[in-house]
Amino acid sequence: MTTTEPTHWVKSSYSSNGGTCVEWAPSNVPATQLVPIRDSKNPSGPSLMVSTSAWAGLIALARTADV
């Protein structure tokens, strides 16, 4: 499968609080069925590609975590 570098990254709503920050590229999901994720503090660094089901599981876990 060929993937292209995401062109539009979306920051986590927690990125402005100084904590651990992530960005994801939702525009790539329809074409690849993969969710690109990267560290917003290192945008030129590597990105991680996860399946849509893995992404959904991560979001569900994050929503249940104590903040």
N, CA, C and O atoms as a GROMACS GRO file, in nm:
protein
  268
    1MET      N    1   0.085  -0.118   0.000
    1MET     CA    2   0.000   0.000   0.000
    1MET      C    3   0.090   0.124   0.000
    1MET      O    4   0.187   0.131   0.075
    2THR      N    5   0.058   0.218  -0.082
    2THR     CA    6   0.132   0.344  -0.088
    2THR      C    7   0.059   0.449  -0.005
    2THR      O    8  -0.062   0.466  -0.015
    3THR      N    9   0.136   0.518   0.076
    3THR     CA   10   0.078   0.628   0.154
    3THR      C   11   0.151   0.756   0.119
    3THR      O   12   0.267   0.753   0.078
    4THR      N   13   0.085   0.867   0.135
    4THR     CA   14   0.147   0.996   0.109
    4THR      C   15   0.160   1.071   0.239
    4THR      O   16   0.087   1.045   0.335
    5GLU      N   17   0.251   1.164   0.242
    5GLU     CA   18   0.270   1.246   0.362
    5GLU      C   19   0.147   1.333   0.384
    5GLU      O   20   0.102   1.401   0.292
    6PRO      N   21   0.092   1.331   0.505
    6PRO     CA   22  -0.025   1.414   0.535
    6PRO      C   23   0.005   1.562   0.513
    6PRO      O   24   0.115   1.609   0.540
    7THR      N   25  -0.095   1.633   0.463
    7THR     CA   26  -0.078   1.776   0.439
    7THR      C   27  -0.150   1.861   0.543
    7THR      O   28  -0.120   1.980   0.558
    8HIS      N   29  -0.244   1.802   0.614
    8HIS     CA   30  -0.319   1.879   0.714
    8HIS      C   31  -0.321   1.803   0.846
    8HIS      O   32  -0.383   1.697   0.857
    9TRP      N   33  -0.253   1.858   0.946
    9TRP     CA   34  -0.247   1.797   1.078
    9TRP      C   35  -0.339   1.873   1.173
    9TRP      O   36  -0.352   1.995   1.164
   10VAL      N   37  -0.404   1.800   1.262
   10VAL     CA   38  -0.494   1.857   1.362
   10VAL      C   39  -0.436   1.829   1.500
   10VAL      O   40  -0.404   1.715   1.533
   11LYS      N   41  -0.421   1.935   1.581
   11LYS     CA   42  -0.364   1.919   1.714
   11LYS      C   43  -0.468   1.869   1.813
   11LYS      O   44  -0.588   1.898   1.801
   12SER      N   45  -0.420   1.795   1.910
   12SER     CA   46  -0.505   1.753   2.022
   12SER      C   47  -0.555   1.876   2.095
   12SER      O   48  -0.486   1.978   2.101
   13SER      N   49  -0.673   1.867   2.150
   13SER     CA   50  -0.727   1.980   2.227
   13SER      C   51  -0.646   2.005   2.353
   13SER      O   52  -0.660   2.111   2.415
   14TYR      N   53  -0.562   1.911   2.393
   14TYR     CA   54  -0.478   1.928   2.511
   14TYR      C   55  -0.340   1.984   2.478
   14TYR      O   56  -0.258   2.001   2.568
   15SER      N   57  -0.312   2.013   2.351
   15SER     CA   58  -0.180   2.058   2.311
   15SER      C   59  -0.140   2.192   2.371
   15SER      O   60  -0.022   2.221   2.383
   16SER      N   61  -0.237   2.275   2.408
   16SER     CA   62  -0.203   2.407   2.462
   16SER      C   63  -0.178   2.405   2.612
   16SER      O   64  -0.144   2.508   2.670
   17ASN      N   65  -0.194   2.288   2.677
   17ASN     CA   66  -0.177   2.284   2.822
   17ASN      C   67  -0.037   2.248   2.867
   17ASN      O   68  -0.012   2.237   2.987
   18GLY      N   69   0.055   2.230   2.773
   18GLY     CA   70   0.193   2.201   2.808
   18GLY      C   71   0.220   2.054   2.835
   18GLY      O   72   0.332   2.018   2.871
   19GLY      N   73   0.122   1.969   2.818
   19GLY     CA   74   0.138   1.827   2.843
   19GLY      C   75   0.187   1.754   2.719
   19GLY      O   76   0.234   1.816   2.624
   20THR      N   77   0.174   1.624   2.721
   20THR     CA   78   0.210   1.543   2.607
   20THR      C   79   0.115   1.575   2.493
   20THR      O   80  -0.007   1.571   2.511
   21CYS      N   81   0.169   1.607   2.377
   21CYS     CA   82   0.087   1.658   2.267
   21CYS      C   83   0.095   1.567   2.146
   21CYS      O   84   0.202   1.516   2.112
   22VAL      N   85  -0.019   1.547   2.082
   22VAL     CA   86  -0.023   1.469   1.959
   22VAL      C   87  -0.103   1.543   1.853
   22VAL      O   88  -0.188   1.627   1.884
   23GLU      N   89  -0.073   1.511   1.729
   23GLU     CA   90  -0.149   1.560   1.615
   23GLU      C   91  -0.188   1.438   1.531
   23GLU      O   92  -0.121   1.336   1.532
   24TRP      N   93  -0.297   1.453   1.459
   24TRP     CA   94  -0.338   1.347   1.367
   24TRP      C   95  -0.382   1.410   1.237
   24TRP      O   96  -0.410   1.530   1.232
   25ALA      N   97  -0.388   1.330   1.132
   25ALA     CA   98  -0.421   1.381   0.998
   25ALA      C   99  -0.546   1.312   0.947
   25ALA      O  100  -0.537   1.212   0.875
   26PRO      N  101  -0.664   1.365   0.982
   26PRO     CA  102  -0.789   1.299   0.943
   26PRO      C  103  -0.813   1.296   0.792
   26PRO      O  104  -0.884   1.208   0.744
   27SER      N  105  -0.756   1.388   0.718
   27SER     CA  106  -0.780   1.392   0.573
   27SER      C  107  -0.719   1.272   0.501
   27SER      O  108  -0.760   1.241   0.389
   28ASN      N  109  -0.623   1.204   0.562
   28ASN     CA  110  -0.562   1.087   0.499
   28ASN      C  111  -0.641   0.958   0.520
   28ASN      O  112  -0.621   0.861   0.446
   29VAL      N  113  -0.728   0.956   0.617
   29VAL     CA  114  -0.797   0.832   0.655
   29VAL      C  115  -0.883   0.774   0.543
   29VAL      O  116  -0.874   0.653   0.519
   30PRO      N  117  -0.967   0.851   0.473
   30PRO     CA  118  -1.052   0.789   0.370
   30PRO      C  119  -0.973   0.716   0.260
   30PRO      O  120  -1.017   0.611   0.213
   31ALA      N  121  -0.861   0.768   0.222
   31ALA     CA  122  -0.784   0.708   0.112
   31ALA      C  123  -0.700   0.589   0.158
   31ALA      O  124  -0.679   0.495   0.080
   32THR      N  125  -0.653   0.591   0.281
   32THR     CA  126  -0.558   0.489   0.326
   32THR      C  127  -0.613   0.394   0.432
   32THR      O  128  -0.557   0.287   0.454
   33GLN      N  129  -0.722   0.433   0.499
   33GLN     CA  130  -0.774   0.359   0.615
   33GLN      C  131  -0.671   0.349   0.727
   33GLN      O  132  -0.680   0.260   0.812
   34LEU      N  133  -0.575   0.441   0.727
   34LEU     CA  134  -0.474   0.452   0.832
   34LEU      C  135  -0.479   0.592   0.889
   34LEU      O  136  -0.505   0.689   0.818
   35VAL      N  137  -0.452   0.603   1.018
   35VAL     CA  138  -0.453   0.732   1.086
   35VAL      C  139  -0.309   0.772   1.118
   35VAL      O  140  -0.246   0.707   1.201
   36PRO      N  141  -0.257   0.876   1.054
   36PRO     CA  142  -0.123   0.924   1.086
   36PRO      C  143  -0.125   1.002   1.219
   36PRO      O  144  -0.213   1.086   1.240
   37ILE      N  145  -0.030   0.974   1.306
   37ILE     CA  146  -0.018   1.041   1.436
   37ILE      C  147   0.127   1.086   1.451
   37ILE      O  148   0.219   1.015   1.412
   38ARG      N  149   0.147   1.206   1.508
   38ARG     CA  150   0.284   1.254   1.533
   38ARG      C  151   0.287   1.338   1.659
   38ARG      O  152   0.183   1.379   1.711
   39ASP      N  153   0.407   1.365   1.707
   39ASP     CA  154   0.431   1.450   1.823
   39ASP      C  155   0.426   1.595   1.775
   39ASP      O  156   0.505   1.635   1.690
   40SER      N  157   0.334   1.674   1.829
   40SER     CA  158   0.320   1.812   1.783
   40SER      C  159   0.440   1.898   1.820
   40SER      O  160   0.461   2.004   1.760
   41LYS      N  161   0.520   1.855   1.916
   41LYS     CA  162   0.640   1.930   1.953
   41LYS      C  163   0.756   1.899   1.859
   41LYS      O  164   0.859   1.966   1.864
   42ASN      N  165   0.740   1.798   1.773
   42ASN     CA  166   0.844   1.761   1.678
   42ASN      C  167   0.780   1.732   1.542
   42ASN      O  168   0.780   1.617   1.496
   43PRO      N  169   0.725   1.835   1.476
   43PRO     CA  170   0.651   1.812   1.351
   43PRO      C  171   0.735   1.759   1.236
   43PRO      O  172   0.680   1.700   1.143
   44SER      N  173   0.865   1.776   1.239
   44SER     CA  174   0.948   1.722   1.132
   44SER      C  175   0.996   1.581   1.164
   44SER      O  176   1.066   1.519   1.083
   45GLY      N  177   0.958   1.530   1.280
   45GLY     CA  178   0.997   1.395   1.320
   45GLY      C  179   0.908   1.290   1.256
   45GLY      O  180   0.825   1.321   1.171
   46PRO      N  181   0.925   1.166   1.297
   46PRO     CA  182   0.848   1.056   1.237
   46PRO      C  183   0.701   1.060   1.277
   46PRO      O  184   0.664   1.121   1.376
   47SER      N  185   0.620   0.993   1.198
   47SER     CA  186   0.480   0.977   1.231
   47SER      C  187   0.450   0.828   1.242
   47SER      O  188   0.520   0.744   1.184
   48LEU      N  189   0.348   0.797   1.316
   48LEU     CA  190   0.304   0.661   1.338
   48LEU      C  191   0.173   0.642   1.263
   48LEU      O  192   0.084   0.727   1.273
   49MET      N  193   0.159   0.534   1.189
   49MET     CA  194   0.036   0.505   1.116
   49MET      C  195  -0.035   0.391   1.188
   49MET      O  196   0.023   0.284   1.206
   50VAL      N  197  -0.159   0.414   1.230
   50VAL     CA  198  -0.235   0.310   1.299
   50VAL      C  199  -0.366   0.286   1.224
   50VAL      O  200  -0.414   0.372   1.151
   51SER      N  201  -0.423   0.169   1.243
   51SER     CA  202  -0.550   0.137   1.179
   51SER      C  203  -0.661   0.222   1.240
   51SER      O  204  -0.646   0.277   1.350
   52THR      N  205  -0.771   0.232   1.169
   52THR     CA  206  -0.883   0.310   1.221
   52THR      C  207  -0.939   0.246   1.347
   52THR      O  208  -0.985   0.317   1.436
   53SER      N  209  -0.936   0.114   1.357
   53SER     CA  210  -0.986   0.048   1.480
   53SER      C  211  -0.891   0.073   1.597
   53SER      O  212  -0.937   0.090   1.710
   54ALA      N  213  -0.761   0.074   1.572
   54ALA     CA  214  -0.666   0.106   1.679
   54ALA      C  215  -0.684   0.251   1.726
   54ALA      O  216  -0.678   0.278   1.845
   55TRP      N  217  -0.706   0.342   1.633
   55TRP     CA  218  -0.730   0.482   1.666
   55TRP      C  219  -0.857   0.496   1.751
   55TRP      O  220  -0.857   0.568   1.850
   56ALA      N  221  -0.963   0.428   1.711
   56ALA     CA  222  -1.088   0.434   1.786
   56ALA      C  223  -1.068   0.380   1.928
   56ALA      O  224  -1.124   0.434   2.023
   57GLY      N  225  -0.991   0.274   1.942
   57GLY     CA  226  -0.961   0.220   2.074
   57GLY      C  227  -0.881   0.316   2.159
   57GLY      O  228  -0.905   0.328   2.279
   58LEU      N  229  -0.786   0.384   2.099
   58LEU     CA  230  -0.706   0.484   2.172
   58LEU      C  231  -0.793   0.600   2.219
   58LEU      O  232  -0.779   0.646   2.332
   59ILE      N  233  -0.882   0.646   2.134
   59ILE     CA  234  -0.971   0.756   2.171
   59ILE      C  235  -1.065   0.712   2.283
   59ILE      O  236  -1.088   0.788   2.377
   60ALA      N  237  -1.119   0.591   2.274
   60ALA     CA  238  -1.209   0.540   2.379
   60ALA      C  239  -1.134   0.530   2.512
   60ALA      O  240  -1.189   0.565   2.616
   61LEU      N  241  -1.011   0.483   2.508
   61LEU     CA  242  -0.931   0.473   2.630
   61LEU      C  243  -0.902   0.611   2.689
   61LEU      O  244  -0.911   0.631   2.810
   62ALA      N  245  -0.868   0.706   2.603
   62ALA     CA  246  -0.837   0.841   2.650
   62ALA      C  247  -0.960   0.907   2.714
   62ALA      O  248  -0.948   0.982   2.811
   63ARG      N  249  -1.076   0.880   2.660
   63ARG     CA  250  -1.198   0.939   2.715
   63ARG      C  251  -1.233   0.884   2.852
   63ARG      O  252  -1.302   0.951   2.929
   64THR      N  253  -1.187   0.765   2.885
   64THR     CA  254  -1.218   0.706   3.015
   64THR      C  255  -1.111   0.735   3.120
   64THR      O  256  -1.130   0.707   3.238
   65ALA      N  257  -0.998   0.791   3.077
   65ALA     CA  258  -0.886   0.816   3.169
   65ALA      C  259  -0.918   0.932   3.263
   65ALA      O  260  -0.986   1.027   3.225
   66ASP      N  261  -0.869   0.922   3.385
   66ASP     CA  262  -0.880   1.032   3.480
   66ASP      C  263  -0.785   1.142   3.439
   66ASP      O  264  -0.668   1.116   3.409
   67VAL      N  265  -0.833   1.263   3.439
   67VAL     CA  266  -0.748   1.377   3.399
   67VAL      C  267  -0.713   1.458   3.520
   67VAL      O  268  -0.642   1.558   3.509
   0.00000   0.00000   0.00000
